């Protein structure tokens, strides 16, 4: 059964969503991320994806106190991303309650450091963030495009021991027009033992059902919940 992973994206300690990663499209959905997290836990959701959008653009964590407030309030398995650029930042994320961290930009810029973290913390605690635009890995809060092709990038880290990947097609993110199903099919076909988590574009419960039927391991849902395109009760069919 596919894992249901709601997203909480943070700016100034508030729940926001962007469209295609464009910070000028910021829309605030809640002033209190803890209340949102609790609403997910209350219906039986066990996983949560928290992103420090300000941290993603900078060289340090900005919303660590909000992460701590969330992890203190719920018993969910929380992965955290955004601003994980050095040893201090990754340790800060774990110290503030993250069960795992998602590394994207640093995995492009400093593969040696990223591999060190995989060895130090274990592959269950390091998730590869592979966010793409025109099949190239995007970095720095999606502001810049790298020269890395998706499958070459994933192959390098799969060889290094990565077991989980979150991949977002930026062109779909926040659009509520459906995810890039072909992308996730190709990732799962090429790396069948890799835990593939789909992110971006989820528009309704049928998208989730299709990803589940495809054998995709997890799905991150953000705007579709906030915009009431998916009701929380609809997700119960995928919960234990």
N, C-alpha and C positions, 0 to 999 in steps of 0.2 A: 504494500500500500504506500502511496506517495506521502511524503512528509509535508504537512501544511506549515509554512513558515511566514507568518505576517512580518511586514517590515515597519520599523519605526525609524524614520530619517530625522535627524536632529539639526536644528539651527537655533541658537540662543535658547537651548533647553526645551524647545517646542517641537511638536510633531508637524513636519512639513512634507510636501511632495514637490518635486520638480518635473518638468516635461523635457524629455531627451537630455537630462542633465544640465539644463540651462538654468543658472541661478536666478536669472531675471524673471523666471516663471514661478518663483516660490509662492506656495499657497499654504497657509497655516490651517491645520485641521484640528489641533488640540493644543491647549496651553499646558496640558498635564500628561506627559508620556506614561507616568506610572498608572494612571487610571486606564489608559488605553491598553497597556500590557496586562493589567488585571482582568480586563474584559475578555481578552483572549484566553487567559489561563482559566477563567471561570467556566468556559464551555469545553475545556479539556485539551486545548492546544498546548503542546509541550515545547515548542521551538519558537524562537524569536530572532529576527535579524535586525540589528541596530547599527545605524551608520551615522558617523559624525561628519556631516557634510562640510562643516567648517574645517575640521581636521583634514579632510580629503584635499583641501586647497592649500593647506599650510604644512609646516614641518613638525607639528605637535598636535596632541589631542587637545580639543577644546571643550568637548562635552563629557569629559570623564565623570564629573559629579552627577550628571544625569544618568549615565550608565550605572553608577553605584546606587542611585536611588531606585532604579528599576530592578537591579539584581537583588537588592535588599528586600524588595516588596513581593517578588514572585519567585517561584522555584522552577522556572522554565530554563531550558538549555539555550543560552544566548550566545550567538556569535556576533562579533563586533568588528567593524571596519571603518576606515577613514582616519588618516593621520598616523598609521603604523609605519613609521619611517626609520626607526632606530631601536636599539636594545631597551632604552628607557621607556619608549612608548609602548612596546609590546608588553613589557613587564607591568606598566601602569594599567593597561587594559585587563590583564589577568588579575592584578591586585584589586581592581574595581569590580570583579565578579564575572568577567567574560569566561565562558566555557571554552571558546575557541575564537581565533581572530581570522579575518579574511585579509589576505595580502594581495595587492594588485600592482600599484605603481612601484613599490620597492622590489617586487619580484622581477620587474623589467630592469630597473636601474641597478640593483645590487643582488644578482643571483647568489653570490657567495654568502652574503648575510642571510638571505632567505633559506638557503640550504642548511646553514648553521642552526637556524631556528627549527627547521624540520627535525634535525638530529637532536636538538636540546629539548624541545617541548613534545615532540612526537607528532606523527602525521594526523592524529585525531584532533589536535589542537590548532593545526595550521590548514586553513582552507585557501585554495588558490582562487583569486578573483580574476576572471578572464572576460573583461568587458570589451566588446568589439564595435567598431564602426567600419563598414566596408571591409570586413574580415581582418582588420588590423587591431591590435590591442591598444586601447585608449588608457591614458594615465592622467594623474594630477586632477582628480575630480572630473575626468572626461574632457578636460580642456585641451589636451595634447594627444596626438596620435603617434604611436611608436612604429618602428619598422618591423615588428614581430607579427608574423602570420599566426592565426589562432592555433592551428593544429601543431605547428612547430613548437610554439610556446608551451602548449599543454604536454606535448611529448617529452620535452626537456624536464618538466617538473614531475610528470608521471614516473619517469626513470629515476628521479631523485627521491621518490617515495610518497608523493602527494596522493591522497586517497579521496579527497573531496574537491569539487570545483563548483563555484557559482559563476554562471555565464549570463551576461546581459547583452542583448542586441540593442544598442543605444537608440537606434532608429524606432524601436518599439516602445521604449520606456515612457510610461506616463500617458501613452496614447489611447489606451483602452481599446485597441483594435486587434488584439490577439498576439500571442508570442510567436517567435520564429521557430515553429515546430521542426522545420528541416534542420536547423542548427542543432537542436537537442538530439534529434534522431542520429545525425552524423557523429556527434560526440559519443553517444551511447554505443553506436555500432563500432566505432574505432577503439573505444576504451570501455569495454563491457564491465570491467571490474571497478571502474571509477564511479564514485557517487556523484551523479550529475544533478545539479540543482538549477532549475530554470528560473529566470528572473526577467521581468520587463514585458509589459503589454497584456498581462492577464486581464481579460475583460468580463468574464462571466464564469459560472460554475462549469459550463461545458468545456471551457479551455482546460480547467483542472482535470476533468474526467478524461479528456483526450491525452493529456500528458501522462496520467496514471495508466491508461491503456497502452501507451507507448513504452512503459517500463521506466519512465524517468523517476528518479529517486526522491526529488523534493521540488517544491515550487514556492517561490517568494511572492507574496501578494501584498500590494500596498494600496495604490489608488483605488482599485476596484472595491475594496472594503470601505474606504473613506467615502467614496461616491455612491455607496449603496448598490453597486452593480452586482456585488456578492453579499448576501446576508450571512451573518455568522452561523446561523442555524444550518445553512446549506453545506457548511464545511464538516458537519458532524459525521457525514457518511464516510469520511476519510480518517476519522479519529478512532483510537482504540476504545 
